[in-house]
């Protein structure tokens, strides 16, 4: 079984009167990944052909998902919306501006798709888990 | 304005045939602006002395709608079986097992409370919001 180390560091010298420096580290014990993918988000709304980030039940629970919007920051362009395609109503669970990333767990039983405010926004993602 | 950065690194020597080494940093901006987030909840740490179901960790009505808030949540349990399940209102994101963490953007729109469910007593959850 492979070991993957995921580390988050939050830093600021002026958010608080004292310096903020938070570092946390998780060891993910899992054998499989779909690889670090880089794809264009072409759809601009919920759509049957929207970019699939993860397909339900590809992995056993739990799995971890990393998603990054590679675009430069813009107030209204290139905003990526990640939604749960399995749940009724296709609820949006993440809104990523250019440059933003997310790292979160998934129970691996829901399909996650993405659309963007600007067609062609490039999204990177990776799922780490155990094949089933 | 404050400048806060988040850096994620993901490393593994054995998940893939070649070593995996990923690192990316983002600056935490307000929605639609290149102005840094200015507020924080501070790093909170809660011990759930009994199992809880859908306890609100971050209430959407306590934060500005349509924001570009950022949330950090970590499960500091040491028993590997002690997970916390994270929901955005009724939509389950996934489970954080002992030592796992997550970092996501959050718009705090109505109906997006961040909720925690634990199945065991004594689970320690660490959390922080950096918000507008």
HADDOCK unambig.tbl for C-alpha pairs under 7 A between the chains (distance, minus, plus):
assign (segid A and resid 2 and name CA) (segid B and resid 14 and name CA) 5.31 0.50 0.50
assign (segid A and resid 2 and name CA) (segid B and resid 15 and name CA) 5.00 0.50 0.50
assign (segid A and resid 3 and name CA) (segid B and resid 12 and name CA) 6.14 0.50 0.50
assign (segid A and resid 3 and name CA) (segid B and resid 14 and name CA) 6.74 0.50 0.50
assign (segid A and resid 3 and name CA) (segid B and resid 15 and name CA) 6.67 0.50 0.50
assign (segid A and resid 4 and name CA) (segid B and resid 10 and name CA) 6.85 0.50 0.50
assign (segid A and resid 4 and name CA) (segid B and resid 11 and name CA) 5.65 0.50 0.50
assign (segid A and resid 4 and name CA) (segid B and resid 12 and name CA) 4.52 0.50 0.50
assign (segid A and resid 4 and name CA) (segid B and resid 15 and name CA) 6.83 0.50 0.50
assign (segid A and resid 5 and name CA) (segid B and resid 10 and name CA) 5.60 0.50 0.50
assign (segid A and resid 5 and name CA) (segid B and resid 11 and name CA) 5.22 0.50 0.50
assign (segid A and resid 5 and name CA) (segid B and resid 12 and name CA) 6.30 0.50 0.50
assign (segid A and resid 6 and name CA) (segid B and resid 9 and name CA) 5.74 0.50 0.50
assign (segid A and resid 6 and name CA) (segid B and resid 10 and name CA) 4.50 0.50 0.50
assign (segid A and resid 6 and name CA) (segid B and resid 11 and name CA) 6.64 0.50 0.50
assign (segid A and resid 7 and name CA) (segid B and resid 8 and name CA) 5.54 0.50 0.50
assign (segid A and resid 7 and name CA) (segid B and resid 9 and name CA) 5.19 0.50 0.50
assign (segid A and resid 7 and name CA) (segid B and resid 10 and name CA) 6.47 0.50 0.50
assign (segid A and resid 8 and name CA) (segid B and resid 6 and name CA) 6.94 0.50 0.50
assign (segid A and resid 8 and name CA) (segid B and resid 7 and name CA) 5.65 0.50 0.50
assign (segid A and resid 8 and name CA) (segid B and resid 8 and name CA) 4.62 0.50 0.50
assign (segid A and resid 8 and name CA) (segid B and resid 9 and name CA) 6.68 0.50 0.50
assign (segid A and resid 9 and name CA) (segid B and resid 6 and name CA) 5.62 0.50 0.50
assign (segid A and resid 9 and name CA) (segid B and resid 7 and name CA) 5.07 0.50 0.50
assign (segid A and resid 9 and name CA) (segid B and resid 8 and name CA) 6.50 0.50 0.50
assign (segid A and resid 10 and name CA) (segid B and resid 5 and name CA) 5.73 0.50 0.50
assign (segid A and resid 10 and name CA) (segid B and resid 6 and name CA) 4.58 0.50 0.50
assign (segid A and resid 10 and name CA) (segid B and resid 7 and name CA) 6.54 0.50 0.50
assign (segid A and resid 11 and name CA) (segid B and resid 4 and name CA) 5.62 0.50 0.50
assign (segid A and resid 11 and name CA) (segid B and resid 5 and name CA) 5.44 0.50 0.50
assign (segid A and resid 11 and name CA) (segid B and resid 6 and name CA) 6.64 0.50 0.50
assign (segid A and resid 12 and name CA) (segid B and resid 3 and name CA) 5.92 0.50 0.50
assign (segid A and resid 12 and name CA) (segid B and resid 4 and name CA) 4.48 0.50 0.50
assign (segid A and resid 12 and name CA) (segid B and resid 5 and name CA) 6.53 0.50 0.50
assign (segid A and resid 14 and name CA) (segid B and resid 2 and name CA) 5.24 0.50 0.50
assign (segid A and resid 14 and name CA) (segid B and resid 3 and name CA) 6.54 0.50 0.50
assign (segid A and resid 15 and name CA) (segid B and resid 2 and name CA) 4.95 0.50 0.50
assign (segid A and resid 15 and name CA) (segid B and resid 3 and name CA) 6.71 0.50 0.50
assign (segid A and resid 15 and name CA) (segid B and resid 4 and name CA) 6.80 0.50 0.50
assign (segid A and resid 15 and name CA) (segid B and resid 38 and name CA) 6.11 0.50 0.50
assign (segid A and resid 15 and name CA) (segid B and resid 39 and name CA) 6.91 0.50 0.50
assign (segid A and resid 26 and name CA) (segid B and resid 99 and name CA) 5.55 0.50 0.50
assign (segid A and resid 26 and name CA) (segid B and resid 100 and name CA) 5.19 0.50 0.50
assign (segid A and resid 26 and name CA) (segid B and resid 101 and name CA) 6.79 0.50 0.50
assign (segid A and resid 31 and name CA) (segid B and resid 15 and name CA) 6.21 0.50 0.50
assign (segid A and resid 32 and name CA) (segid B and resid 15 and name CA) 6.61 0.50 0.50
assign (segid A and resid 62 and name CA) (segid B and resid 95 and name CA) 6.64 0.50 0.50
assign (segid A and resid 74 and name CA) (segid B and resid 32 and name CA) 6.89 0.50 0.50
assign (segid A and resid 75 and name CA) (segid B and resid 31 and name CA) 6.91 0.50 0.50
assign (segid A and resid 75 and name CA) (segid B and resid 32 and name CA) 3.68 0.50 0.50
assign (segid A and resid 75 and name CA) (segid B and resid 33 and name CA) 5.83 0.50 0.50
assign (segid A and resid 76 and name CA) (segid B and resid 32 and name CA) 6.43 0.50 0.50
assign (segid A and resid 94 and name CA) (segid B and resid 105 and name CA) 6.44 0.50 0.50
assign (segid A and resid 94 and name CA) (segid B and resid 106 and name CA) 6.77 0.50 0.50
assign (segid A and resid 95 and name CA) (segid B and resid 105 and name CA) 6.56 0.50 0.50
assign (segid A and resid 96 and name CA) (segid B and resid 105 and name CA) 6.79 0.50 0.50
assign (segid A and resid 99 and name CA) (segid B and resid 26 and name CA) 5.96 0.50 0.50
assign (segid A and resid 100 and name CA) (segid B and resid 26 and name CA) 5.88 0.50 0.50
assign (segid A and resid 102 and name CA) (segid B and resid 103 and name CA) 5.54 0.50 0.50
assign (segid A and resid 102 and name CA) (segid B and resid 104 and name CA) 4.67 0.50 0.50
assign (segid A and resid 102 and name CA) (segid B and resid 105 and name CA) 6.88 0.50 0.50
assign (segid A and resid 103 and name CA) (segid B and resid 102 and name CA) 5.36 0.50 0.50
assign (segid A and resid 103 and name CA) (segid B and resid 103 and name CA) 5.32 0.50 0.50
assign (segid A and resid 103 and name CA) (segid B and resid 104 and name CA) 6.41 0.50 0.50
assign (segid A and resid 104 and name CA) (segid B and resid 102 and name CA) 4.58 0.50 0.50
assign (segid A and resid 104 and name CA) (segid B and resid 103 and name CA) 6.35 0.50 0.50
assign (segid A and resid 105 and name CA) (segid B and resid 93 and name CA) 6.48 0.50 0.50
assign (segid A and resid 105 and name CA) (segid B and resid 94 and name CA) 4.83 0.50 0.50
assign (segid A and resid 105 and name CA) (segid B and resid 95 and name CA) 5.85 0.50 0.50
assign (segid A and resid 105 and name CA) (segid B and resid 96 and name CA) 6.30 0.50 0.50
assign (segid A and resid 105 and name CA) (segid B and resid 102 and name CA) 6.95 0.50 0.50
assign (segid A and resid 106 and name CA) (segid B and resid 93 and name CA) 5.36 0.50 0.50
assign (segid A and resid 106 and name CA) (segid B and resid 94 and name CA) 3.93 0.50 0.50
assign (segid A and resid 106 and name CA) (segid B and resid 95 and name CA) 6.53 0.50 0.50
assign (segid A and resid 107 and name CA) (segid B and resid 93 and name CA) 6.83 0.50 0.50
assign (segid A and resid 107 and name CA) (segid B and resid 94 and name CA) 4.53 0.50 0.50
assign (segid A and resid 107 and name CA) (segid B and resid 95 and name CA) 6.46 0.50 0.50
